[in-house]
């Protein structure tokens, strides 16, 4: 319970600090996806039920801080990230900063593809104006390159937070 609240508070603070900086700099398409990284960490370190619950709230926070995005899209991507990282946790051992960076970069690319597909299916005027498929495709690789280094930083931060809120011997980040 305490761990979940600490993760949600940290998620809120990271997203709240990032949001005003992006709109002032006018680089909202080329930003690290902190919510995605947090959901990957949650998927690697919690049970499926708790992970999905946390992902829904983190996705809702992301939807709240993101302007011009369909409400619910961040929640769907967050839940899919938790499900994918749960499956990956069973198949591979992720240790160290390079593994976290690789996972964050690849997940960012996959999240962009999912965002594109879901937007094409459910957002009525997605292909009109300046927020079309071309914008998502152009931002896909730069966003993954910016998100990847923050994977190691946020995994380390959340691992330290876990050390404060729970008793465990294993660490996702060494």
N, C-alpha and C positions, 0 to 999 in steps of 0.2 A: 504494500500500500504506500509506504513512504517512498519507495523507489520509484513507483509510477508517478507520484506527485512531483518528485524531484526532476524526473525526466520531462514532465509536462511544463514545469516552471522554467527549466533550462531551454526547452524548445520555444516557449513564448518569448523569453528574453532574447534569444538568438534571432528569431524572426522579427521581433520588435526593433532591435537595433539595426538590422539589415534593411528593413523596409524604407525608412526615411532617407537613408543614404543613397539608395538606388534611384529614387525619384528626383533627388537633387542632382545627381550625376547623369541622369537620363540614360542609364545603361541597364534597364530592367530586363532585357533579354539575355544579357551575358553575365549572369550572376551565379554564384554557387547555390546549389539546391540543398540548403541545410535540412529541410524537412525530410527529404529523401535519405540523406545520410543518417539522420536520427532513426528513421524507420528501418533502415538496413541494420543498424546496431540493435534496435529492439528485436528485430526478427532473429538475429543471431544469439541473443542472450535471454530471451523469455519464452514462455510457453505460447502456443498458438493463440489461445483465447485472450490472454493479456496483451499479446502483441497486436492483435487486430483491434482491440479496444483502444490501446494507445495510438495506433496508426490512424484510427478514425478521428480522434481528437487533434492529433498533430496535423492531419490533412485539413481539418476544419480551420485550424489556426492559419495554415498556409493559404487557404482560400480567402480568409478574412484579410490577410495582409497583401494579397496579390490583386492588383487592379486589372480589370479587363479580361479576367478569366472566368469561365463558367463555374458557378458554385457547385461543388461536389466533385469536380475533376481532380483536385488535389487529394481529396479523400480516397477516391478510387485508386489513384496512382500509389498513395501511401499504403493502402491495404495490399495491393499487388506487390509492392516492394517487400513488405513483411512476409508474405507468402513465399516469394522467390528466395529471400534470404533464409527462411526456415528450411526450405528444400536444399539450399546450398550448404547449410550448416551440417546437414547429415552426410554430405558427400565429400566435403573438403575441409581442411583445417586452415583457418584464416588467422595468421599471426603476423604481427609487425606492421610497420607503416606502409610498406609497398603493397602488401595485400589489401589493406584498407583503401589505398589510393586506386588500385586497379579495380576493386569492387565498386567504388564510388563512381569512377569514370564510366565503366560499362553499364552500371545501373542508370546513370544519367542519360546515356544514349538510348537505352531501352525505354526509359520514362518519356523521352521526347517522342519516340515512335508511338507509344501508347497514347500520349497526349494528342498527337496528330490524328490518329485513327479515331479516338473518341470524339474529338472536336468535329471531325468530318461527319461522324454519324449523328451527333446530338446537338450541335450548335447550328442553329438555322442559318445565320448570316456569316459563318466562318470564312467562306470563300470570297466574301465581299470586303472591300476596304483594305486597310493596312494590316489587319490581323489574319492573314490567310496562311495557307500551307507553306508558302515560300518563306515566310518569316520564321516559322518553326524549323524548317529544314536548314535555313541559313544559320540559325542560332544553335543547332544541335551539337556540332563539334566544339565550337568555342565554349559553350556552357559545360560540356563534359570535361574539357581541359581545365576550366576554372574550378569545377566541383571536385575533381580528383585530389588535389593537394589538401583540400579541406576535409577529405575523408579521414586522413590520418590525424588531423588536429582534433576533429570532433569525436572520433573514436577514442582518442586519448583522454579528452575532457570527460566524456561519458563514462569511461572506465574508472577514472578517478572519482567521479560522482558515485558510481556503484560501490567503490571501496568504502566510501563514507556511509552509505545507506544500507548495505547488506554485508553479510559475512560470507565470503566465498574465497576459495583458494585458486580457482582458475581465472585467467584474464584473457580477454579477447585481444587486447593490445599489450604487447610486451615491450 
